[in-house]
Amino acid sequence: MPPVSRSASAPELTALFASVQQHFQEVIVPLWQGPGWNADMALPYEALDAGHQPLPPQRYRAMACARQLYLFSSLIGEVPAAEARAAALFRSLQQHFHDAEHGGWFYSIDPQGAPLDLRKDLYTHAFILFACAHYWAKVREPLVESVLNAALEVIGQRFATGDGLYEASLDRDWSSLASGPLQNPLMHLAEAFLATLSVREDIAVQRALIELCTAMHKRFIDPQQSVLMEKPLGAVDNWFEPGHQFEWYFLLESSPLLRGTRLHTALDRAFALTEQLGVDPQTGAVAAMLDLDGCAKDATQRIWAQAEYLRALTLRPNSEASVQRQLKALQQRFLQAGGWHECRDENGEVSRKDMPSTTPYHLATCYQGLVDYLR
């Protein structure tokens, strides 16, 4: 007999997820097809207010454009007009943000479309690579792969520091800003490398990914607690973020290439400690920032960290009860009839009323993890 799928053996969890998924497709996605879309610029507004009106634009970021490109690429074949929207976002990425003189992509443009922050940011380039990999998987257009290759080239030639790590930020002409490596852009680069490897064989990317994870273990893992710090070991005023611990864990655990590496082993070992220090046992809320003593540097509860904890739980053994509890917490504490609550404060009160265009990326990746879990 074929094995029983988890969806058949967990009807309550399956029904709960169906409700959350319906909310995503019928409430959240339409926000970015309608009021969140600036048709004149062919770009998403940075954020909507609680009444679904765009906040007055101060800038548009390439990273936000790339995250929405990923979102609508993931919805091709599921949501009407998703392919057309993805195509528009891909064109806008090149039209508005590509630096024709120096290569790479600007960080941001102003509300009229003129270049604003001209720095070259690894976080941005990682998301461009990530989005292009997913978009190319759906459309297989040569131009998309050529942009993917261009992103890989500037990351490898400009940002790489020769030791497996990468500068977080460079000036427009690629000159140094002495930023050094930082955890968050490196995590999203690992995510982008994995996305690239999911759509094609690429020995150079595979090697770069292994070297990155090796260097992350050496430079960012605290030797006592096994948690991954936000800045390299020895940096002043360092901290760790439970949401990022869970996000890294998912990437490593989900990859046959990375499972069993020293970085994976460390984060697997630190998972229970991260839960103990960073997750409220009553509400399931994930704290934003902790020091190595477990004291909160920032007790804000953010929806993206909730989504990453939930996604990580789908890869933990014997996790059905935990997954169901955290999915319910996400639904009850962060989703609402008109969209979502971005943040709650340490007392659980909603502390941020706007809805950024970047957040649906976290929900989409989380929900894909749940789809795979329930198969």
C-alpha positions in Angstrom: 0.0 0.0 0.0 1.2 3.5 -0.7 2.2 5.6 2.4 -0.6 7.8 3.8 0.2 11.4 3.2 0.4 13.8 6.2 -2.6 15.7 4.9 -4.7 12.6 5.2 -3.5 11.8 8.7 -3.7 15.4 10.0 -7.1 16.7 8.9 -7.2 19.5 11.4 -3.8 20.9 10.4 -4.7 20.5 6.7 -8.0 22.4 7.2 -6.2 25.2 9.1 -3.5 25.5 6.4 -6.2 25.6 3.7 -7.8 28.6 5.5 -4.4 30.4 5.8 -3.6 29.7 2.2 -6.9 31.0 1.0 -6.3 34.2 3.0 -3.0 34.6 1.2 -4.4 34.2 -2.3 -7.6 36.1 -1.7 -6.5 38.9 0.6 -2.7 39.4 0.6 -1.8 38.8 -3.0 -4.6 41.1 -4.4 -3.2 43.9 -2.2 -0.1 43.9 -4.5 -2.1 43.4 -7.7 -4.2 46.4 -6.9 -3.5 49.2 -4.4 0.1 48.2 -3.8 1.0 48.5 -7.5 2.3 51.8 -9.0 1.3 51.2 -12.6 3.1 54.4 -13.8 6.4 53.1 -12.4 5.6 49.4 -12.9 6.8 48.9 -9.3 5.3 47.9 -6.0 4.9 50.7 -3.5 7.1 50.1 -0.5 4.2 49.7 1.9 0.4 50.0 2.4 -1.4 51.5 5.4 -4.1 49.7 7.3 -6.7 51.1 4.9 -4.8 49.7 1.9 -3.6 53.1 0.8 0.1 53.4 -0.4 2.3 55.2 2.1 3.7 58.3 0.4 6.7 56.9 -1.5 10.2 58.0 -0.3 12.0 55.5 -2.5 11.7 52.3 -4.4 14.3 49.5 -3.6 15.6 46.9 -6.1 15.4 44.3 -3.3 11.6 45.0 -2.9 11.2 44.7 -6.6 13.1 41.4 -6.6 11.1 40.0 -3.7 7.8 40.7 -5.5 9.3 39.1 -8.7 9.8 36.0 -6.6 6.3 36.2 -5.2 4.6 36.4 -8.6 6.9 33.9 -10.1 5.8 31.4 -7.4 2.2 32.1 -8.3 2.4 31.5 -12.1 -0.2 28.9 -13.0 -2.1 29.5 -9.7 -3.1 33.2 -9.7 -4.5 35.0 -12.8 -2.1 37.5 -14.3 0.8 36.4 -12.1 3.0 35.7 -15.2 2.3 39.2 -16.6 3.1 40.8 -13.3 6.3 38.8 -13.0 7.3 39.9 -16.5 6.6 43.6 -15.6 8.7 43.3 -12.4 11.6 41.7 -14.3 11.6 44.5 -16.8 11.4 47.1 -14.1 14.4 45.6 -12.3 16.5 46.1 -15.3 15.0 49.5 -16.4 15.1 51.2 -13.0 17.9 49.7 -11.1 20.6 48.3 -13.4 23.8 50.3 -13.5 24.7 50.5 -17.1 28.0 52.2 -16.4 29.5 50.1 -13.6 27.4 46.9 -13.7 25.3 45.5 -11.0 22.2 47.1 -9.5 21.6 50.3 -7.5 20.1 50.0 -4.0 17.2 52.4 -4.6 15.6 55.1 -6.8 13.6 58.1 -5.8 9.9 58.6 -6.3 10.4 60.0 -9.8 12.7 57.1 -10.8 16.1 58.8 -10.6 18.9 56.8 -8.9 18.9 57.6 -5.1 21.2 55.3 -3.1 23.8 54.2 -5.6 25.7 51.8 -3.4 26.0 48.1 -4.4 24.4 46.0 -1.7 25.0 42.2 -1.4 21.5 41.7 0.1 20.0 43.3 -3.0 22.1 41.3 -5.4 21.3 38.1 -3.5 17.6 38.7 -3.9 18.0 39.5 -7.6 19.8 36.2 -8.1 17.1 34.4 -6.0 14.2 35.9 -7.9 15.7 35.3 -11.3 16.4 31.7 -10.5 12.7 31.1 -9.6 11.4 33.2 -12.5 13.7 31.4 -15.0 12.4 28.0 -13.7 8.9 29.1 -14.7 9.5 30.8 -18.1 12.9 29.5 -19.3 13.6 32.7 -21.2 17.2 33.2 -22.2 17.2 36.9 -21.1 16.2 35.8 -17.6 19.1 33.4 -17.4 21.5 36.1 -18.7 20.5 38.4 -15.8 20.9 35.4 -13.4 24.4 34.9 -14.9 25.2 38.6 -14.6 24.2 38.6 -10.9 26.4 35.6 -10.3 29.3 37.3 -12.0 29.2 40.5 -10.0 28.7 38.6 -6.8 31.7 36.4 -7.5 34.0 39.1 -8.9 33.0 42.2 -6.9 31.7 41.1 -3.5 33.8 38.0 -2.8 36.6 38.5 -0.3 38.6 35.3 -1.3 37.9 33.5 2.0 34.4 32.1 1.2 32.7 35.3 2.5 31.5 38.5 0.8 31.4 42.2 1.5 28.0 43.4 2.7 28.2 46.8 0.8 30.3 48.5 -1.8 30.3 51.9 -3.4 28.7 52.5 -6.9 32.1 51.9 -8.6 32.7 48.8 -6.5 35.3 50.5 -4.3 35.4 49.5 -0.7 33.2 50.9 2.1 34.9 48.7 4.7 31.6 47.1 5.5 33.0 43.6 6.0 30.7 40.5 6.0 27.4 40.4 7.8 25.2 37.4 8.5 21.9 38.5 6.9 23.1 39.2 3.3 25.2 36.0 3.4 22.2 34.0 4.4 20.2 35.3 1.5 23.2 34.6 -0.8 23.1 31.0 0.4 19.4 30.9 -0.3 20.0 32.4 -3.8 22.8 29.8 -4.5 20.4 27.0 -3.5 17.7 28.4 -5.8 20.2 28.5 -8.6 21.2 24.9 -8.0 17.5 23.9 -8.0 17.1 25.0 -11.6 20.4 23.9 -13.1 23.6 22.1 -12.5 26.4 24.6 -11.7 29.6 23.3 -10.2 31.0 26.8 -9.5 27.8 27.8 -7.5 28.0 24.5 -5.6 31.6 25.2 -4.7 30.8 28.8 -3.7 27.9 27.6 -1.5 30.0 25.0 0.3 32.8 27.5 0.9 30.3 30.1 2.2 28.9 27.7 4.7 32.3 26.6 5.8 33.4 30.2 6.4 30.1 31.0 8.1 30.8 28.2 10.6 34.3 29.5 11.2 33.5 33.2 11.5 30.0 33.5 12.8 29.1 30.4 15.1 29.6 31.1 18.8 31.8 28.1 20.0 30.0 27.8 23.3 26.3 28.1 22.3 26.5 27.1 18.7 24.3 30.0 17.7 25.0 32.0 14.6 25.9 35.7 15.4 24.8 38.6 13.2 28.4 40.0 13.0 31.6 38.1 12.8 32.9 36.7 16.1 34.8 39.3 18.2 32.8 42.2 16.8 31.6 44.8 19.3 28.0 44.7 20.4 27.2 41.4 18.7 23.9 39.6 19.0 21.9 36.8 17.5 18.3 36.6 16.1 16.1 33.6 16.6 14.3 34.2 13.3 17.6 34.0 11.4 18.6 30.9 13.3 15.4 29.2 12.1 15.8 30.6 8.6 19.3 29.2 8.3 18.3 25.9 9.8 15.6 25.4 7.1 18.0 26.2 4.3 20.6 23.8 5.6 18.2 21.0 6.6 16.3 21.1 3.3 19.5 20.7 1.2 21.1 17.3 0.7 24.3 19.2 -0.2 24.4 21.1 3.1 22.8 18.6 5.5 25.6 17.2 7.7 28.0 20.2 7.2 29.5 21.7 10.4 27.2 24.7 10.0 24.1 22.5 9.8 25.3 20.4 12.8 25.8 23.6 14.9 22.4 25.0 14.1 20.7 21.6 14.6 22.4 21.5 18.0 21.4 25.0 18.9 17.7 24.6 17.8 16.3 23.7 21.2 18.3 26.5 22.9 17.0 29.0 20.4 13.5 27.9 21.1 14.1 28.1 24.8 15.6 31.6 24.7 13.7 33.1 21.8 10.2 31.7 21.7 7.5 32.5 24.2 6.1 29.2 25.4 2.6 30.6 25.9 2.0 32.6 22.7 4.6 31.1 20.4 6.0 34.7 19.7 9.6 34.8 18.4 11.8 37.6 19.9 13.7 39.8 17.5 17.2 40.0 19.1 19.0 38.3 21.9 22.5 38.5 23.5 24.4 35.4 24.3 23.0 35.4 27.9 19.5 35.1 26.4 18.5 38.6 27.4 16.3 40.4 24.8 18.1 43.3 23.0 14.8 43.8 21.1 11.7 41.9 22.2 9.6 43.0 19.1 7.7 40.1 17.6 7.9 40.2 13.8 5.7 38.3 11.3 8.7 37.2 9.2 10.3 35.5 12.3 7.1 33.7 13.0 6.9 32.5 9.5 10.6 31.3 9.6 10.0 29.4 12.9 7.0 27.7 11.4 8.8 26.7 8.3 11.8 25.4 10.3 9.4 23.2 12.4 8.2 21.5 9.2 11.7 19.9 9.0 11.9 18.9 12.7 11.2 15.2 13.7 7.8 14.5 15.4 6.7 18.1 14.8 3.0 17.8 13.9 1.7 19.3 17.1 4.3 22.1 17.1 3.5 22.9 13.4 -0.2 23.1 14.1 0.3 25.2 17.2 2.6 27.7 15.4 0.4 27.9 12.3 -2.5 28.7 14.6 -0.4 31.4 16.4 0.6 32.9 13.0 -3.1 33.0 12.0 -4.5 34.4 15.2 -1.7 36.9 16.1 -0.5 38.1 12.8 -3.1 37.6 10.0 -6.2 39.8 9.9 -9.1 40.3 7.6 -7.5 43.2 5.7 -4.0 41.7 5.5 -1.5 41.2 8.3 0.1 42.8 11.4 3.8 43.4 10.7 5.0 43.7 14.3 3.8 43.3 17.9 5.7 44.8 20.8 7.0 42.8 23.8 3.5 43.0 25.4 1.8 41.6 22.3 0.3 45.0 21.2 0.3 45.7 17.5 3.2 48.2 17.1 3.4 48.7 13.3 0.3 49.4 11.2 1.8 49.4 7.7 2.2 46.3 5.5 5.5 46.3 3.6 5.8 44.9 0.1 8.7 42.7 1.2 6.7 40.6 3.7 4.7 38.4 1.3 8.0 36.7 0.3 8.3 35.3 3.8 4.7 34.1 3.8 5.1 32.5 0.4 8.3 30.6 1.3 6.7 29.5 4.6 3.5 28.3 2.9 5.6 26.4 0.3 7.3 24.6 3.2 3.9 23.7 4.6 2.8 22.4 1.2 5.8 20.1 1.1 5.3 19.1 4.7 1.7 18.0 4.1 2.4 16.0 1.0 
